[in-house]
Amino acid sequence: MLRQYELVDRVLDYDPNADEALLNRAYVFSLQAHGSQKRASGDPYFSHPIEVAGILTDLHLDDETIATAILHDTVEDTVATPEEIERVFGASVARLVDGVTKLSKIEAQTENERAAENLRKFLLAMSDDIRVLLVKLADRLHNMRTLHHIAKPEKRRRIAKETMDIYAPLAERIGMYEFMKEMQTLAFAQLEPEAYESITRRLAQLKDGGGGDRIAKIGSGLKLLLARSGIDTDISGREKHPYSIWKKMAERHISFEQLSDIMAFRAIVPTVEDAYAALGVIHRRWPMVPGRFKDYISTPKRNGYRSLHTTVIHAENARVEIQIRTAEMHAEAEFGLAAHWAYKQSGVRPETQQSWIADLVEILETAESPEELLEHTKMAMYADRIFAFSPKGELIQLPKGATPVDFAYAVHTDLGDQTVGAKVNGRVVPLRTPIENGDQVQILRSKGQSPQPGWLNFAITGKALAAIRRHLRHTARDEQVKLGRTLYVNIVHRLPAQIGGEAMGHALKRLKLPDESSLMIAIARRTLSDAAVMEALMPGSAGADVAQPHALAPQSSAISIKGLTPGVAYDLATCCHPVPGDRIVGLRRPDAGIEVHAIDCATLSDLAERSQDETDWVDVSWGDKTEGATARIAVEVKNEPGALGTLATVIGAHKANILNLRLDNRDTGLHTNIIDVEVHDVPQLMRLLAALRATDVCTKAERV
């Protein structure tokens, strides 16, 4: 354990202007506060915060951060209070200690309610001051180094799982790769002990069999090669860490013996120009492995990481990974955001809220459920990245598999909401098209557009999904209030007598609802039956019919679905595919929207025979100028060249749109195709069917 003078001297070595008195006060305060507390290892508990502070001195962090590390467990584990910390050490240190205290536990794999709340606090604390995260990562790293002292295997696994799921990805996101690699290795040893043991044993055998000499030999040859070209380099080589090797084996479904790129080398050069020159020399000497070159200098990673990566085929067909960077890039690559905090006297501080943290904060502000928050946050932290460009050359980083919708929301939420189409590399593409690395993406927008429910099927970023779901929730609420109000008017008309203006207030009290909108939503979603609402408005009005809602008086008028959004306030049934012009009826099931069926649908007949069914029937109408819907038709055609093309031509000529086509039956001479077509109304559908029957290739065309 570091002694008091040793810790203070470490800080003064890299920051002569550090507040020595602050560090001494923090050391003595923490020592006295923790007193005789012990860790699982038997060491004094006080040794833990001092070791955490020591880790942070290796990063050359400022005196306030070091003091926070020394004090970070005092409020949680001793009688010290936040007020006492502020009085003795000032508001800034107290705020940092409070931020770290709130992050005492994050359990992402169980108990979603508590996990989400902890994660919410974590993100908000990070957004206020990123130093909170740096202290917490150092705290977790030291806990992982001493994890083997914990007796219970299940507790060790739980802590290792938390580390692998939350802390290692967070370290990677802020560019602290050394922290990430050590955390992953220590967690891997607990989560997959047999695999860890096997890989470390084989790495040891590789060294004993000359692998260590091989790394030194390749490193010396690389340095000599670059020196001959006038490039001064510092070369270091190593085997990749066990978790990285295991992950590649799992992803590629190969054995350890089949893994060719186990060795990695790093070349530190004086300037950026030297980095590109070194790359050219290496590629001239050895063939590059296609697809393994990455230029993170011209297009840095989202966490600021810069380096050139290449993999070449060295002697004896061995694949060797080489990273080329400057000394400044290396410092940032090893310690990421922490490298920016190196010297207080520089007067320069990084922004407290990196863009990815801003995205996470936006997600937590819009997430509806703990599961949604955890899902979107993990997605934002874990996903591998690609790079795409706006028409003006702005670089946008996205996870692999992202679509133009994700790109639009990454630029701005308003742009995402108004997206109507996209061009990728100048060509119009469907919105569900995955973006490739280096694509130029242009978003087509319209102020009249709004997020569509179908976007949830292909958007993958947490920010996009959160924004789409937020809009759909608001739209659903507005439309359900509108629909519920119409249904409420019908319910009131069915009462045996008129009611006064105060009846609504009495009904809300009886139903224990906070406001009128909540009542309308409950009516629309049928979480309250019509009979229950009638009884609340006028006690005794439903009488014995409360348990038999079908026996109540009928609606006074049909409910128009004009202006409501399909899939939000109502759904068009897929069993009968009603279109405007069909006589329709709505089915209301508890806690669901209205399901609209054609009046002659077989589903209705089945429901009518089930007297105990909880489904309620609603008289609905299309309303004036209702937009189109999807109809399903069965078309029997001759098995001859051009038959399908003829069908498509006729459908297009009648201004209908093919949404889906399926071959349902194949005989020797005839094929039956089931086609979903978008039409305006029944008359248009009838004209289309007549035109199809009139063609030479069609023997039958009818509506399903």
Secondary structure, DSSP 8 states (H G I E B T S, - for coil): ---HHHHHHHHHHH-TTS-HHHHHHHHHHHHHHHTT-B-TTSSBTTHHHHHHHHHHHHTT--HHHHHHHHHTTHHHHSS--HHHHHHHH-HHHHHHHHHHHTTS---SSS-HHHHHHHHHHHHHHHHH-THHHHHHHHHHHHHHHTGGG---HHHHHHHHHHIIIIIHHHHHHTT-HHHHHHHHHHHHHHHSHHHHHHHHHHHHHHIIIIIHHHHHHHHHHHHHHHHHTT---EEEEEE--HHHHHHHHHHHT--TTT----EEEEEEESSHHHHHHHHHHHHHHS-B-TT--EETTTS--TT----EEEEEE-GGG-EEEEEEEEHHHHHHHHHGGGGGGS-GGG-----SS-HHHHHHHHHHHH--SHHHHHHHHHHHHH--EEEEE-TT--EEEEETT--HHHHHHHH-HHHHHTEEEEEETTEEE-TT----TT-BEEEEE-TT----GGGGGT--SHHHHHHHHHHHHHHHHHHHHHHHHHHHHHHHHTSSS---TTHHHHHHHHHT-SSHHHHHHHHHTTSS-HHHHHHHHSTTSSGGGGG-GGGS---SS-EE-TT--BTTTEEE-TTT---TTS-EEEEE-TTS-EEEEETT-HHHHHHHH-TT---EEE-EE--TT---EEEEEEEEEESSTTHHHHHHHHHHHTT-EEEEEEEEEE-SSEEEEEEEEEESSHHHHHHHHHHHHTSSSEEEEEE-
